[in-house]
Amino acid sequence: MIQVDNLSKRYGNFMAVDNISFNLRKGEILGFLGPNGAGKTTTMRIIAGYLSATQGTVKVSGYDIYDHPQKVKRNIGYLPELPPLYHEMRVRDYLNFCGRIKGLKSGRVRRKRLQYVIEHCSLGEVQKLHIHKLSRGYRQRVGLAQALIHNPPILILDEPSAGLDPHQIIGVRQFIRQLAGEQSILLSTHILPEASLTCDRVLIIDRGKILAGDTTEKLTGKLKGCDMVRVLLHGGPEDIFQRIKAFPGVLEVSEQKSPDRKKDDPRSFEISYELGKNRRGELARALVETGAELLELRPKAMTLEEIFIKITSKGH
Amino acid sequence: MRNIIAIFWREYKSYYVSPIAYVVIGVFLILVSNRFIYKFNDFVQMSFMATAQAVNTQSLIPKFSINDSVIRYVFQNIRNISLFLLPMITMRLFAEERRTGTLELLLTSPLTIIQLVLGKFLAAFALFLTMVIPTVSFSFYLFTYGNPDLGPILTSYAGIILYGSAIISVGLLISSLTENQIIAGALTFGAFLFLWIIGRVGETTVTIWGKLANYLSITAHYESFAMGIVNSRDVVFYLSLTFIGLFLTYQVIYSLRWR
């Protein structure tokens, strides 16, 4: 849906976006993850047509953003970091105005869409209020409603959950997940759990460069080059620690010891092993063959947070 | 066209939501009608006294033109007072949108910049007309009690409208240059004063610079309208100033993408 090639944006001597390329596929949620000032907002603004690029091309639904800006803008719903609201207007009037300027010509269609966004962004009870009376959370939702009003196939959301309380964040996340499938979504965030919870794919961006991009699961594996499991064993031979270490493919074993452990209590190990197909199954079988009872085997994934810190600190 | 109307209505209504429209129109009408009543009173007194004197001395009763002594003066006031009030109307047009970030909404919507600029211009222009239209009642009053010449009144209104559009387009341009309304307001006010004062300079010198100054003066071009003459030179001046203002505003907004 969006195809970005070698995009750069320079502010004076500062490279805000440095030769990035990526694409947004139909129906997926692509997360832009990076610290503040990484170039997320600039990239989104370029795609939405608010800024021009220094270099590179962007195609949205097959149209180049320079050659067909009107067609591109009709296909995009854009929520900037700061929701662009006219504070003196009422919510309903504001959304109606947005519908007008975004090309919903017929009044009937506009009313229908208005009804839809008010319902789905839970704005029913505030639709007659002036925007300056709304709380931060409601304003964010009005901003989201504004981006959705013309039913665009592509949504670009710049920090959609910023400034919301935890309940509202969950609400917005669910809403975004619901939209995916019909709509393709590009969203940015600097909150890591959010990216792993909402996005199908994540691009990690720092200082204008894309450092990594993949599904969250693959990212984890790629970075570590190994997988990790936690096992809980009962019984078995005394030298089980050495036995595990000798298994093919096992890289590292460590035992979690607690001081008040009695002799008969289960023992818990953390085992890292090489990546490979069905490695985990082989490991489980080998453990059982030692004569121990395998009480628990839990894969331990690196959190996105760890990946993020690892990647962004690499280049510094 | 639809887009222009959408922008226009939102902008025009917002003048009434924030009390700008009421304040500006109110101040304008109070000042202008005050001058009208004062001048009209003067005129009545003066013609009474002159008539009485003529009767006493058995000479011819003199005739005074209400056009020259009242109407011209009132239009001069409308012109000068609007010069002071129009910056309040134009200063927010783009500066406010830039500050609050709503310009981002407009520029990422499928609108052309021309539609945006025209919609905003027309909104300010419509407010200016709303402000001037009540002064038509002065003429009704004069026609009821006197016998003024209709021609100069009509040309004066035509002049005022052209003058207003030129000034608003300059104000719109200045508003597009900054994010700060106060700066926009102060610069607009300065620019208007400059365009006004430059005419005074032009009156006193006869060099080529004096002529140029006189040509650039936004008020000097109004004089012939006040006398009931529609001079194509003046019409062209106002229209081209309007056009230049709108064109440069377009360029400024367009260039915002290239920051």
Interface residues (C-beta under 8 A of the other chain):
Chain A: Y11 R45 A48 G49 Y50 L51 S52 P69 Q70 K71 K73 R74 I76 Y78 P80 L82 P83 P84 L85 Y86 H87 E88 M89 F97 C98 R100 I101 K102 G103 K105 Q146
Chain B: R2 N3 A6 I7 R10 S14 V17 S18 T100 G101 T102 L103 E104 L105 L106 L107 T108 S109 P110 L111 T112 R257 W258 R259
